[in-house]
C-alpha cells in the first residue's frame, strides 16, 4: 500500500504566497488559485500541503518576471508622456533625480493611487498610466488649438 505523508503548509509559505499575491494585485483571485492548485480540495492557503504551496509560489514567482517586464514598460511609458509634455526635462544625473521627485510628488498628491511610482504594483501603475494618457491627450488638444 502506497501511503504518502502530506506535510502541511508552513507559516512562511503562507506569508510568501500572500506577499506575492499582494504585489501582483491578485488577492481577489487567491481562492480560485488555491482551489486550482489543490485540485479542488480547498480554497484556503492554510489547508494547502507544503508541496502545493511550493507549486503556487513557483507559479507566482515565474509570473513575476512577466509582470516586472510589463511594469518596466508602463513606467517607461509614463516617463515618456511626462517628457513629451515638458513636465520632466534635462540630461544630467541631478535632472534625473529631480524628475523622479517630481513624478513621485505628482503621484502622491494628484495621482489616483497616492503612492510613489516605484511603490506601485502593476494594476496601480496602469491606473496612473491611464491618467497620464488623459493628461497628454488634453495637452495635445490645447497645443493644437494654439496652432
C-alpha positions in Angstrom: 0.0 0.0 0.0 1.5 3.4 -1.1 0.8 6.0 1.6 2.1 9.4 1.1 2.8 11.7 4.0 1.2 15.1 3.5 3.3 17.8 5.1 1.2 20.8 5.9 2.0 24.3 4.6 4.3 26.4 6.7 3.6 29.9 8.1 6.5 31.2 5.9 4.9 29.7 2.8 1.6 31.3 3.6 3.2 34.6 4.1 5.2 34.4 0.9 2.0 33.5 -1.1 0.2 36.5 0.4 3.1 38.9 -0.3 3.3 37.7 -4.0 -0.4 37.9 -4.5 -0.5 41.4 -2.9 2.5 42.6 -5.1 0.7 41.4 -8.2 -2.7 42.8 -7.2 -4.1 39.3 -7.3 -5.6 39.0 -3.8 -9.1 38.8 -5.3 -8.0 35.7 -7.2 -6.5 33.9 -4.2 -9.3 31.5 -3.6 -9.5 30.5 -7.2 -5.8 30.0 -7.4 -5.6 27.9 -4.2 -8.6 25.9 -5.4 -6.9 25.2 -8.7 -3.5 24.3 -7.2 -5.1 21.9 -4.7 -7.2 20.2 -7.4 -10.5 21.4 -5.8 -9.7 20.3 -2.3 -9.6 23.7 -0.6 -9.8 27.5 -1.1 -7.7 28.3 1.9 -3.9 28.7 1.9 -3.9 27.3 5.5 -5.2 24.0 4.2 -2.6 23.6 1.4 0.1 21.0 1.6 3.8 22.0 1.6 4.1 20.7 -2.0 1.0 22.6 -3.2 2.3 25.8 -1.6 5.7 25.3 -3.3 3.9 24.9 -6.7 1.8 28.0 -6.1 4.9 30.1 -5.1 6.8 28.8 -8.1 3.9 29.8 -10.4 3.7 33.3 -8.8 7.5 33.8 -9.0 7.7 32.7 -12.6 4.8 35.0 -13.5 6.7 37.7 -11.6 9.2 38.1 -14.5 6.4 38.8 -17.0 4.8 41.3 -14.6 8.1 43.0 -14.0 8.5 43.5 -17.7 5.0 45.0 -18.0 5.7 47.3 -15.1 9.0 48.5 -16.6 7.2 49.2 -19.9 4.4 51.0 -18.1 6.9 53.0 -16.0 8.9 54.0 -19.2 5.7 55.0 -20.9 4.7 57.3 -18.0 8.2 58.9 -18.2 7.8 59.3 -22.0 4.5 61.0 -21.6 5.8 63.3 -18.9 8.8 64.1 -21.1 6.6 65.0 -24.1 4.5 67.4 -22.0 7.7 69.1 -20.6 6.9 68.0 -17.0 10.3 66.4 -16.9 13.4 67.5 -18.8 17.2 67.6 -18.6 20.0 65.2 -19.1 22.2 65.2 -16.0 22.0 62.9 -13.0 20.7 65.8 -11.0 18.0 66.3 -13.5 17.1 62.6 -13.3 16.8 62.7 -9.6 14.7 65.9 -9.8 12.4 64.3 -12.3 11.9 61.2 -10.1 11.0 63.5 -7.3 8.6 65.5 -9.5 6.8 62.4 -10.8 6.6 60.8 -7.3 5.2 64.1 -5.8 2.6 64.3 -8.6 1.6 60.7 -8.0 1.3 61.1 -4.2 -0.6 64.4 -4.4 -2.7 64.2 -7.6 -2.4 60.6 -8.8 -5.3 58.2 -8.5 -3.3 55.8 -6.3 -1.5 58.3 -3.9 1.9 56.4 -3.9 5.3 56.9 -5.3 5.7 55.2 -8.7 8.3 52.6 -7.6 6.0 51.5 -4.7 3.1 50.7 -7.0 2.0 47.2 -8.2 1.1 46.7 -11.9 -2.6 47.5 -11.6 -1.9 50.7 -9.7 0.8 51.7 -12.2 -1.6 51.1 -15.1 -4.2 53.4 -13.4 -1.5 56.1 -13.3 -0.6 55.5 -16.9 -4.2 55.9 -18.0 -4.2 59.2 -16.0 -1.1 60.4 -17.8 -2.6 59.4 -21.2 -5.6 61.5 -20.4 -3.5 64.5 -19.4 -1.4 64.1 -22.5 -4.5 64.0 -24.7 -5.7 67.3 -23.2 -2.1 68.7 -23.6 -2.2 67.8 -27.3 -5.6 69.3 -27.8 -4.6 72.5 -26.1 -1.4 72.8 -28.3 -3.4 72.1 -31.5 -5.8 74.9 -30.7 -2.8 77.3 -30.3 -1.6 76.5 -33.8 
